[in-house]
Amino acid sequence: MTLSPSDVVFAEATPEQQRRAWELNGVSWAPPLSLPDYLEREKHLSQQELARDGGCKYWVLHLKSDPSTIVASCETTRKPVLIAGAPGEPVRRGVGYGIASVYTDPAYRRQGMATLMLAKVQEFLDREADCSALYSDIGRHYYGNLGWPAFPSDQATLHLEPPSPAEPGPDSGLQPFVPSDPPATRPLARSDLPPLCAADEALLESRLGAPLPAGGGGAGMARVAFVPSFAQISWQLAREDFMARKLFGVSVERRGAVTADGKAWVVWDHDWREKKLKVMRLVATHDGGGEAGERIAALKALLEAALAEASAWGLQKVLVWNPDGEVTVACKAVGNAHEDSVKLVLDERLDGSIPSFRWRGEDKRDTIWEDNYYYCWC
């Protein structure tokens, strides 16, 4: 069926329309969950702190003649951001949005319907937010042409060797990974995370308020970061916990790890669909350039804890988005210390989750997106 803009209506979804949109996109996105479990998960996520009370809005493009026929859909989730402008200016707290689940019914594709919907979403965002971000699974150009240019998508992947054909899960039989120094870290439970998230946020704001290192580039560029709040982190934890219960009948207990001195920690996410353990946050609070070796040693211990967690769940990869110099050195140290059991790959992500960012309106200032770790994803 061929459509024109006059045939459709853009609107915030009713509960019935939202369920229909989930039924449509669940055909592609539900596995490894069943479709009923996927619908239950999406409803569950809509009730989390980050999403409830209007934090997440669900948008649809429906036929004017039949509001129950969903042509395209997406969602936008409100998230606080930290914005640093010119040197000497205070860091400002702003409003950002994450855009996700952009989907067009296959019967109406290649007619510009998603483009029309996203243009309408931009109008909402320009009234409500300083900026917005999304993670493209369809390359760098489509969303870039709509105003969301792609940002760096470097990544470090630690592969557990040798590869195993086993499916993920607590009983996968994958050979356990043994860290070099097990006493160097302890596991983090969900209840440990709120104070760490608060400390992380304060550290990030302080870092954004400091000048960029001399000679490192970026002079005069705006700097922005999504706040690594507990509301953001707990949304992702709720997602993985729901899937663990449905797929394996168990709950996730270890949400990350912290060093013995409490000065560095990692928070992770189990992705059973992609068979990876994804690092949401990796924080080392030691100050001063003279302590780089101490920070790298702490990061190495945390990455080893992540590998141990991955092997316990039958996940063969630990993934870190946009690692900085010290994290990259720590990844290499892990690979060197475990050359028979760990392979490190440093590359650019081109096939999915490509970060894309847009300021409000016609603002196209040069921007550094700080700390674009997996916690930003939604």
N, C-alpha and C positions, 0 to 999 in steps of 0.2 A: 504494500500500500504506500503510495507516494503522498508525502505530507508537505504542507507549507506552514510558515509561522502562524498563519491565521487559523490553522486547524488545531492548534494546541494551546494549552494554558499552563503558565508557570505558577506554582503555588507551594506554600509550605504544606507538607503531606498531612493528611488526616491519619489517624491510627490504622484505618482500613487500607489506605493507599500505601502507607509505609510497609505494612505486612505484605502487600502485593509486590512491592518493590523488592523486598527481601526474598520472596519466593522466586522472582525472576533472576536476580543476581546469584541466588544460592545454587542455581543449576551449575554455575561455573565455580563458585567460591566456597561451597560447603565442604567438599572433601578435605580431610578424611572424616569429617562429621557427616551424619545423615542429614537430609534436608530438615526434618523436624527438629533435630538437635541444633542445627545451624540457626533456625528461627528462634529457638529458645535462647541460644547464646546472644544473638543480637538484641533481643529484648532485655536480657540480663545486663548487657553492657550499657544499654540506654538508661539503666537505673543507677549506675555508678556516679560517684560525686562529680567527676569531670563532665558527665553528660546530662545529668538530671537538671530539672528546673530551667530548661531552655539552654543549658550549656551546649548541647548538641541539637542542631536543627536538621530536619530531614526535608529535602526538596524534591519535587517531582515536576515533570512535564507530562501532562495527561491530555488525552483527546478532549477537545471542547465538547464533542457530542456524547462522550462517555467518560466521566471522571474516574471510572474504575479501570480504564485501560491506561496503564503507565507506559509512556514512551521512553522516558529517561529519568534517572534519579541520581542523587548524590547526598552527601551529608557534610555539614560544617560544624566543627567543634571549637568552642571558644577556649583560648589558652593565653595566660599572661606571658608577655615578652619583656625583655630588658633591652633598651635601645641606648647606645652611646653615640653621641654626635661628634662635634668638634672637640679637640683637646681642651681641657679645662671645664667643659660643660658637665653638669652632673648626669649620671645615668638615670634615664627615665623609664618608669614602668608603663608599658603600653598594653594594648589589646591585640592579640593575633588570633588567627583562625587556622585550623588544619582542615583541609578539604580531602574527603576520602570517598570511596565506594562510588566513583563515577561510572555509571552503567547505562547502556542503551539496549533496549529490547532488540535482539537480532533482526526482527521483522522490520525495524525502522532505521537501521544503520545506513551510513553513507548518505544521509540527507541533511546533515548539519544540525541535528537535534541536540546533541551534546554541546555543541558550540553555542547554540541559542540558549540552552539552560545555563551554561557557565557565564555567559554575558549577563544574564539576570542575577546570578549569584554574585558577580562582581559588583553590581549595583547595591546589593545588600551589604557586602563587605566594605564598600567605600563609605557607607553611612556609619558602620558599626566598629570598624577596626583600623589599626595602623598598618597592618600587613597580613599576609596569608601565605600558606605553604601547602604543597602537596607532593606526593611521591609518585612519579610516573612509571607505569609499567608498559608504556607504549612508546618509549624512546624520548629523545630530548626536544623534538621539534614541535609536536602538536601543541603541548601546553605552552611552550615558549612563544609560539605565534599568537597565543591568546593572552600573553602578558605575564606568564610565569616562567622566566628564563631558568635554565638548569644551572645548578651549582655543583661544585666538585663532589664526586661520588667515589673517592678513594676508599679502599677497604683492606683490612688485613684478615686473612683466614688461616687459622691453625687447624690443619687436617690431622686427625688421628690415623695412624698407619698400623697395620695394613688395612685397606678398605674391607668392609664387611658387608655381605648381602643382607644381614639381619635387619628387620624392621625396627624402628625406634620403640622404646618402652623400657620400663624398669627391669624387664626380664629378657632383654635383647641378647644377652650373652656376650656383649662386646667386651674385649679385654680391658680391665680397669686401668686407668691412668694413675700412676703414683707420682705425686709431686716430689721435687727434690728435697723439700724441707717442710713436711706436713705441719709441724707446730707453728709455722710462720703465719698462718691465718686460721680463722674460725668461721663457721657458717653464720649467715645472717638469716633471721626469721622475719616474717612480715612485720612483726611488732617492733623490730629494731630500726625500721626504715624511716619513720617520720622525723626523728631528730637528725638523722643523716641527711635527709632531703633538705631540711631547714639549713643545716650547715653548708651543704652544697650550694644552695641558692645564694647564701651570703658570700661565699667564696667567689662564685661566678660574678656577682654584682661588683665585688671589689676588683676583680681582674678586668672587667669591662671598663671600670673607672680609671684604670692605670694606663699610662701611655704604652703604645706598642713598642716592642724592642727596636732600638735604632738599627737601621739597615735591613730590617726584616720585611719592608714593603707594607703597603696598606695605609700610608699616610694620607690623611684627608678623607678616608672612606668611612662610611657609617658602619657601625658594628651592631649586630642584633643577635639575641639568643633566646630561645624558648626556655621558660623557667622549668627546671627539673623538679617540679613540685611533687608532693606525695600523691596528690589527686591524679596527676599524669601517670606516675609510676604505677599506682594502684589500679588504674584502668587496665593497664597491660597485664598486671598480675591476675586480675579477675578473669581476663580472657584466657590466659594459660591455665589457670586453676580449673576453669569450667571444662576445658578440653581434656585435662588430665583425668578428671572424674569420669567424663563420658567415654574416653578412649581406653583408659586403664583401670578405672575404678579406684583411684588413689588421689591424694592431694599432694601438691608440691610443698615441700617443707623448707628447702634451702633456696632462698631468694637471691643470694649473693654470698660474698665473703668479705671479711675485714681483717686487716693486719693486727698482730698482737698489740701494737701500741695504739690502735684505733685511729691512726692518721691517714690511712688509705683504705679504700673499699671499692668493690665492684658490685653492681646489681645487674642481674641477667634475666633473660626471657627464653623459655623453652619453645622452640618453633618446630612442632612435629610435622607440619605440612612440608616445610623446607628441609627438615632433618638437620637443624642447626641450633646451637646455643648462641643467642645473640646478646652481646654486651649492651645493656641500656645506658649504664653510666660507669665510668672508670675514673676515680678521683684520688689524687695524691695531694695532701694538704701541706706537705713540707715546703717551707718558704726558703728562698735564697738560692741563687745559682750554684753556690758551692755544695749544695746537697743533691745535685742531680743524680749522683750515684746511688744515694739512699732512696730517692724516689723511684729510680729504675728498678732497684732490687725489690721494692714493695710492689711495683706493677708486675714484675715477673712472677712473684709469689701469687698474686691475685689471678693472673692469667693461667697459672698452673692449677689453681683451685677451680677455675672455670672448665678447664680440660677434664679434671676429675669428675665434675658434675655432669659434663657432656657424656662421658663414658658410662656413668651410672645410669643414664637414661637412653643409652644406645644412639646418641647423637654424635656423628663423626666429625663435626666441624664446630669451631668457636669463631664467631664473626665479630669484628670490631669495625664500626664505620668511622671514616675520617680520622684515623689515628694521627696524633701529633708526633713530633720527633722523638720524644721520650717513650711514648707508647710503642712506636715502631722499633726502637732499640730494645725495649723489653720483649717484644714479640720475637725478635731475632735471637735474644738470649735464651728464650724458651726453646726455640728450634735447635739452637746449638747444644743446649744441655740434654736434649732428648732427640738426637738426630735419627735414632732408629725407630722412634714411635711418633714423631710429630714432624709434619712438613708445613712450612710457612709459605703462603702465597700472598704477595702484595700486588694489587691490581686496581683497576677502575671498574666500578659496577656499571654495566651498559645495558643489561637485560631486564632490569626491574628496580623499583624503588629509587628512581633517580630524583634527588631533591630539587625542587623548583620553588621559587620564592617571588613574591610580588608585593611591592608597596602600594599603598592606597592611590587610586587615581592615576595620574600621569607621572608620578614620582618614579624616576628611573635612576636614582643615585647609585653610585658604585657602593657595593656592600660586602662586608665580611660576615658570613653566617658562622658564628662561634659555636663550638661544642655541638656540632650536628651529629650527635650520636643517635642510636636507635630509639631512645626515649622520646624523641620528637615525633616519631612515626605514629600514625593513627589510621 
